[in-house]
Amino acid sequence: MEERHEELSERKKLILKAIVDAHIADGEPVGSKYLMETKQIPCSSATIRNEMAELEALGYLEQPHTSAGRVPSERGYRFYVDTLVEHYAMTAREIYQINELLKEKMAELDHILLTASKVASNLTNYTAFAIKPRASSVTVRRFDAVYLDDSTFILVLVASNGQVKTKTVRLSDMPPLSTAVTDLLALTLNEHLQNLSANEITLPIMMDMEKAMGSRAELVSVAVKVIYEAMSELDQGELKVSGMDRLLEYPEFNDPDRMKEVLGAIEQKDDILRMVSDPEGTGDVSVVIGSESAVKVLDKSALVYKPIIQNGKTVGAIGVLGPARMDYAKVLATLEGISGNVESLLSPDGRHIEEGSPKPPPHDS
């Protein structure tokens, strides 16, 4: 339940904020003399002492031991966080570290999927795929705008499927930015564009956003253009192949022209990604045989794939491509076993496995 606070005077707020800031900085009790000398509070020492006594009586401050100084109470910290804390301007170095961490996490997913596809290829003796499916109509659940300087800010998009995209936006021939402006932009984006796909961002919505931005309405068109680009990039999907040479072991792929067509379909990847994308996150194994495939050059082949599910969302898929006469029982069991292993690796308490040593599928008792 949210705690209710008395309405504090501006002077009490100023003093409480100064005490919290000082105590955060050095961990020591804060006295009236220190506030008067270093915090530029336009009051006498006696007035500051009286205000501190009232803040203590209201439960915002505490006096440890017999010290003349005060420290914030839990109630004081809560009021500070809810009402007084100032916007923290992240440094370029901090933003870089966040971006590197995000890249590391995405690289970890890429590595796990690629390793899993190599294991699938080795175990089945067919060509295997590591697939990051299309997001299928990307939506964004949160926007952030981080002020860098008078003409630069970073736009951060957190997609509904958990992917994060950052875009550095540099302005020209516009009034200077400020943290207040970027905060307002983030608020406006979240209020109007949250959970909308790109084709749902209409002109009336943009006009409402411009009204909300007031004198900085020109930032709306800039931000929306960047958002379109970011959504498009989030929706691309990826496909990596393991054991491509294994197809040559089967007579169905010995014809050079046919092999060229198959390679072309894999290189283009769009049709395969469209077929494999599973935004609802059902997690079911799919078997596509011959002419059932939307990829016409695979009409004498079979494609079996299993989505990888995390938190109810499809984050990838493992697939196997081979002749229509493939060993389906072995392929199905292999993909089930590997996908279960990958999903456990992606769980918060998951452990990594070495390439070529997947957790074996469970045996029936």
C-alpha positions as CSV (number, residue, x, y, z in Angstrom):
1,M,0.0,0.0,0.0
2,E,1.4,3.4,-1.0
3,E,2.4,5.5,2.0
4,R,0.8,8.9,2.3
5,H,3.0,11.9,3.1
6,E,2.2,15.2,4.7
7,E,2.4,18.3,2.4
8,L,5.9,19.6,3.1
9,S,6.8,23.2,2.6
10,E,9.3,24.0,-0.1
11,R,11.9,24.9,2.6
12,K,11.4,21.5,4.3
13,K,11.7,19.7,0.9
14,L,15.0,21.7,0.2
15,I,16.5,20.8,3.6
16,L,15.4,17.1,3.4
17,K,16.8,16.8,-0.1
18,A,20.1,18.4,1.0
19,I,20.4,16.0,4.0
20,V,19.7,12.9,1.8
21,D,22.2,14.0,-0.8
22,A,24.9,14.7,1.8
23,H,24.2,11.4,3.7
24,I,24.4,9.4,0.4
25,A,27.7,11.1,-0.4
26,D,29.6,10.4,2.9
27,G,27.4,8.3,5.1
28,E,27.7,10.7,8.1
29,P,24.9,12.4,10.1
30,V,24.2,15.9,8.7
31,G,24.0,19.0,10.9
32,S,22.5,22.5,10.4
33,K,26.0,24.1,10.2
34,Y,27.0,21.9,7.4
35,L,23.9,22.6,5.4
36,M,24.2,26.4,5.9
37,E,27.9,26.4,4.9
38,T,27.9,24.0,2.0
39,K,24.4,23.6,0.6
40,Q,23.5,27.3,0.1
41,I,20.2,27.0,1.9
42,P,19.1,30.7,2.4
43,C,18.2,30.3,6.1
44,S,19.9,30.9,9.4
45,S,21.3,28.0,11.4
46,A,18.5,28.3,13.9
47,T,15.8,28.1,11.3
48,I,17.5,25.1,9.7
49,R,17.6,23.4,13.2
50,N,13.9,24.1,13.7
51,E,13.0,22.7,10.3
52,M,15.2,19.6,10.9
53,A,13.4,19.0,14.3
54,E,10.0,19.2,12.6
55,L,11.1,16.8,9.9
56,E,12.3,14.4,12.6
57,A,8.9,14.8,14.4
58,L,7.2,13.9,11.1
59,G,9.3,10.8,10.7
60,Y,11.5,11.9,7.8
61,L,14.7,12.2,9.8
62,E,16.3,10.3,12.6
63,Q,19.0,11.3,15.2
64,P,21.5,8.5,15.7
65,H,22.9,8.3,19.3
66,T,23.7,11.7,20.7
67,S,25.0,13.2,17.5
68,A,23.9,16.7,16.7
69,G,23.3,15.6,13.1
70,R,20.4,13.8,11.5
71,V,20.1,11.0,9.0
72,P,17.2,10.1,6.7
73,S,14.7,7.6,7.9
74,E,13.1,5.0,5.6
75,R,10.1,7.4,5.3
76,G,12.6,10.2,4.3
77,Y,14.2,8.1,1.7
78,R,10.8,7.1,0.3
79,F,9.7,10.8,0.0
80,Y,13.1,11.5,-1.6
81,V,12.6,8.8,-4.2
82,D,9.0,9.6,-4.9
83,T,9.3,13.4,-5.0
84,L,12.7,14.9,-4.7
85,V,15.2,12.8,-6.7
86,E,16.6,14.5,-9.8
87,H,16.9,13.0,-13.2
88,Y,20.3,11.2,-13.5
89,A,22.1,12.1,-16.7
90,M,23.9,9.0,-17.8
91,T,27.4,9.4,-19.1
92,A,28.4,8.2,-22.5
93,R,30.6,5.6,-20.8
94,E,27.6,4.2,-18.8
95,I,25.5,4.1,-21.9
96,Y,28.3,2.3,-23.7
97,Q,28.5,-0.3,-20.9
98,I,24.8,-0.9,-21.0
99,N,24.9,-1.4,-24.8
100,E,27.8,-3.8,-24.5
101,L,25.9,-5.8,-21.9
102,L,22.9,-6.1,-24.2
103,K,25.1,-7.1,-27.1
104,E,26.8,-9.7,-24.8
105,K,23.4,-11.2,-23.9
106,M,22.2,-11.3,-27.5
107,A,25.6,-12.9,-28.5
108,E,25.1,-15.5,-25.8
109,L,21.7,-16.4,-27.3
110,D,23.3,-16.6,-30.8
111,H,26.1,-18.8,-29.5
112,I,23.7,-21.2,-27.8
113,L,21.4,-21.5,-30.8
114,L,24.4,-22.0,-33.2
115,T,25.9,-24.6,-30.9
116,A,22.6,-26.4,-30.7
117,S,22.2,-26.5,-34.5
118,K,25.7,-28.0,-34.8
119,V,24.8,-30.7,-32.3
120,A,21.5,-31.4,-34.3
121,S,23.5,-31.7,-37.5
122,N,26.0,-34.0,-35.9
123,L,23.4,-36.3,-34.4
124,T,21.1,-36.5,-37.4
125,N,23.6,-36.2,-40.2
126,Y,21.4,-33.6,-41.9
127,T,21.8,-29.9,-42.4
128,A,20.6,-27.9,-39.4
129,F,19.5,-24.3,-38.8
130,A,19.9,-21.9,-36.0
131,I,17.0,-19.5,-36.4
132,K,16.0,-16.2,-34.7
133,P,12.5,-15.8,-36.1
134,R,10.9,-12.6,-37.4
135,A,9.2,-10.7,-34.6
136,S,6.0,-10.6,-36.7
137,S,4.7,-7.0,-36.2
138,V,7.0,-5.7,-33.6
139,T,5.6,-3.7,-30.8
140,V,7.4,-1.7,-28.1
141,R,6.5,-2.0,-24.4
142,R,8.7,0.8,-23.2
143,F,10.6,3.9,-24.6
144,D,13.4,5.8,-23.0
145,A,15.1,8.9,-24.2
146,V,18.5,9.6,-22.7
147,Y,20.0,13.2,-22.9
148,L,23.6,13.3,-24.1
149,D,24.2,16.9,-25.1
150,D,22.4,19.9,-26.6
151,S,21.9,18.2,-30.0
152,T,22.1,14.5,-29.2
153,F,20.0,11.9,-27.3
154,I,19.7,8.1,-27.3
155,L,16.3,6.5,-28.0
156,V,15.9,3.2,-26.3
157,L,13.2,0.7,-27.4
158,V,12.3,-2.4,-25.4
159,A,10.3,-4.6,-27.7
160,S,7.5,-6.8,-26.4
161,N,9.5,-9.9,-27.1
162,G,12.3,-8.7,-24.8
163,Q,14.7,-7.4,-27.5
164,V,16.3,-4.0,-26.9
165,K,17.3,-1.5,-29.6
166,T,19.2,1.7,-29.0
167,K,19.5,4.6,-31.6
168,T,21.6,7.6,-31.2
169,V,19.7,10.6,-32.6
170,R,21.7,13.8,-33.6
171,L,19.7,16.9,-34.4
172,S,20.6,19.9,-36.6
173,D,19.0,23.3,-37.0
174,M,16.8,22.8,-33.9
175,P,16.7,24.4,-30.4
176,P,19.0,22.9,-27.8
177,L,17.9,19.8,-26.0
178,S,17.6,19.4,-22.2
179,T,16.9,16.5,-19.8
180,A,13.4,18.0,-19.4
181,V,12.8,17.8,-23.1
182,T,14.0,14.2,-23.5
183,D,12.0,13.2,-20.4
184,L,8.9,14.7,-22.0
185,L,9.6,12.9,-25.2
186,A,9.9,9.6,-23.5
187,L,6.7,10.2,-21.6
188,T,4.9,11.2,-24.8
189,L,6.1,8.1,-26.7
190,N,5.1,5.8,-23.9
191,E,1.6,7.4,-23.6
192,H,0.9,7.2,-27.3
193,L,2.9,4.5,-29.0
194,Q,3.2,1.8,-26.3
195,N,2.3,-1.7,-27.7
196,L,1.5,-0.3,-31.2
197,S,3.0,-1.8,-34.4
198,A,4.5,0.4,-37.0
199,N,1.4,0.3,-39.2
200,E,-0.7,1.4,-36.3
201,I,1.2,4.7,-35.8
202,T,-1.3,7.0,-37.6
203,L,-1.3,10.7,-38.5
204,P,-3.9,11.5,-35.8
205,I,-1.7,9.8,-33.2
206,M,1.3,11.8,-34.3
207,M,-0.7,15.0,-34.1
208,D,-1.7,14.2,-30.6
209,M,1.9,13.6,-29.8
210,E,2.9,17.0,-31.3
211,K,0.3,18.7,-29.1
212,A,1.7,16.9,-26.0
213,M,5.2,18.1,-26.9
214,G,4.1,21.7,-27.2
215,S,7.0,23.9,-28.3
216,R,9.1,20.9,-29.1
217,A,6.6,19.3,-31.5
218,E,9.2,19.0,-34.2
219,L,10.9,16.1,-32.3
220,V,7.9,13.9,-32.9
221,S,8.5,13.3,-36.6
222,V,12.3,12.8,-35.9
223,A,11.5,10.2,-33.2
224,V,8.9,8.3,-35.2
225,K,11.3,8.0,-38.2
226,V,13.9,6.5,-35.9
227,I,11.3,4.2,-34.3
228,Y,10.2,2.9,-37.8
229,E,13.9,2.1,-38.6
230,A,14.4,0.3,-35.2
231,M,11.2,-1.7,-35.6
232,S,12.3,-2.8,-39.1
233,E,15.7,-3.9,-37.7
234,L,14.1,-5.8,-34.9
235,D,11.8,-7.6,-37.3
236,Q,14.5,-9.0,-39.7
237,G,15.3,-12.4,-38.1
238,E,18.5,-14.4,-38.6
239,L,19.3,-17.8,-40.1
240,K,22.6,-19.7,-39.7
241,V,23.3,-23.1,-41.2
242,S,25.4,-26.0,-39.9
243,G,26.5,-29.0,-41.9
244,M,25.5,-27.7,-45.3
245,D,27.8,-30.2,-47.0
246,R,25.7,-33.1,-45.5
247,L,23.0,-32.5,-48.1
248,L,25.5,-33.7,-50.7
249,E,25.5,-37.2,-49.1
250,Y,21.9,-37.7,-50.4
251,P,21.1,-38.3,-54.1
252,E,18.2,-35.9,-53.9
253,F,20.6,-33.0,-53.7
254,N,23.4,-34.3,-56.1
255,D,22.1,-32.3,-59.1
256,P,24.1,-29.0,-59.3
257,D,21.2,-26.9,-60.4
258,R,19.0,-28.2,-57.6
259,M,21.7,-27.6,-55.0
260,K,22.1,-24.1,-56.3
261,E,18.4,-23.4,-55.9
262,V,18.5,-24.7,-52.3
263,L,21.5,-22.6,-51.5
264,G,19.7,-19.5,-53.0
265,A,16.7,-20.1,-50.8
266,I,18.8,-20.4,-47.7
267,E,20.8,-17.3,-48.6
268,Q,17.6,-15.2,-49.2
269,K,16.2,-16.7,-45.9
270,D,13.0,-14.6,-46.1
271,D,10.6,-17.5,-47.0
272,I,12.2,-19.8,-44.4
273,L,12.0,-17.2,-41.7
274,R,8.4,-16.4,-42.5
275,M,7.5,-20.0,-42.3
276,V,9.3,-20.7,-39.0
277,S,8.2,-17.6,-37.1
278,D,5.9,-18.5,-34.2
279,P,5.0,-15.2,-32.4
280,E,2.4,-16.9,-30.2
281,G,5.0,-19.1,-28.6
282,T,3.2,-22.5,-28.8
283,G,6.5,-24.4,-28.9
284,D,5.2,-27.3,-31.0
285,V,7.4,-29.2,-33.4
286,S,6.5,-28.6,-37.0
287,V,7.2,-31.0,-39.9
288,V,7.0,-29.6,-43.4
289,I,7.2,-32.2,-46.2
290,G,7.7,-31.6,-49.9
291,S,5.1,-29.4,-51.5
292,E,3.7,-28.4,-48.1
293,S,6.6,-26.0,-47.9
294,A,6.2,-22.3,-48.9
295,V,9.8,-22.6,-50.2
296,K,9.1,-24.2,-53.6
297,V,12.7,-25.4,-54.2
298,L,12.3,-27.6,-51.1
299,D,9.5,-29.6,-52.7
300,K,11.5,-32.9,-52.5
301,S,12.8,-32.1,-49.0
302,A,11.6,-32.1,-45.5
303,L,12.1,-29.3,-42.9
304,V,11.5,-30.0,-39.2
305,Y,11.9,-27.2,-36.7
306,K,11.2,-26.6,-33.0
307,P,10.7,-23.1,-31.6
308,I,12.7,-22.2,-28.4
309,I,10.4,-20.6,-25.9
310,Q,11.4,-18.3,-23.1
311,N,8.8,-16.6,-20.9
312,G,6.0,-17.5,-23.3
313,K,7.8,-15.9,-26.3
314,T,9.6,-17.5,-29.2
315,V,13.3,-16.4,-29.0
316,G,14.6,-18.7,-31.6
317,A,14.2,-22.1,-33.3
318,I,16.3,-25.1,-34.2
319,G,15.6,-26.7,-37.6
320,V,16.8,-29.7,-39.6
321,L,16.7,-29.9,-43.4
322,G,17.0,-33.1,-45.3
323,P,15.5,-35.4,-47.9
324,A,11.8,-36.2,-47.7
325,R,12.8,-39.7,-46.6
326,M,14.6,-38.4,-43.5
327,D,14.6,-40.4,-40.3
328,Y,11.7,-38.5,-38.7
329,A,11.7,-40.4,-35.4
330,K,15.3,-39.6,-34.8
331,V,15.0,-36.0,-35.9
332,L,12.0,-35.4,-33.7
333,A,13.6,-36.9,-30.6
334,T,16.8,-35.0,-31.3
335,L,15.1,-31.6,-31.6
336,E,12.9,-32.2,-28.6
337,G,15.9,-33.1,-26.5
338,I,18.1,-30.2,-27.7
339,S,15.3,-27.6,-27.4
340,G,14.6,-28.6,-23.9
341,N,18.3,-28.2,-23.1
342,V,18.5,-24.8,-24.7
343,E,15.4,-23.6,-22.8
344,S,16.9,-24.7,-19.5
345,L,20.1,-22.8,-20.4
346,L,18.1,-19.7,-21.0
347,S,16.3,-19.9,-17.7
348,P,17.7,-17.8,-14.8
349,D,19.3,-20.9,-13.1
350,G,20.4,-22.5,-16.4
351,R,23.9,-23.9,-16.9
352,H,26.0,-24.0,-20.0
353,I,26.9,-27.2,-21.9
354,E,29.9,-27.8,-24.0
355,E,29.4,-28.0,-27.8
356,G,28.7,-31.6,-28.9
357,S,27.6,-32.7,-25.4
358,P,23.8,-31.9,-25.2
359,K,21.7,-33.2,-22.4
360,P,20.3,-36.4,-23.7
361,P,16.5,-36.8,-24.2
362,P,14.8,-38.5,-21.2
363,H,14.3,-42.2,-21.6
364,D,11.0,-43.9,-20.8
365,S,11.1,-46.0,-17.7
